[in-house]
Amino acid sequence: MDIQVFVADFLNEINNIKVWIFDKEEYLLGIAKQLTRILSDWDDDTDKMIAELHEARDRHVSDK
């Protein structure tokens, strides 16, 4: 096998792996963004529920 052919094949394989890695990074970035949105929504819902609990507590305490 000619060394130039070997080097060309090797560089081509490296470029293919780089593309594969880039695709996986983009996919994982998308998942991370989606999880960040989910956690943010969960935090908002939790804050709303805590506010409702505090209001219910305050109503119950003020009724006595």
Summary of the structure (lengths in Angstrom):
residues: 64
radius of gyration: 27.5
end to end distance: 92.3
largest distance: 92.7
contacts: 121
relative contact order: 0.05
helix: 95%
strand: 0%
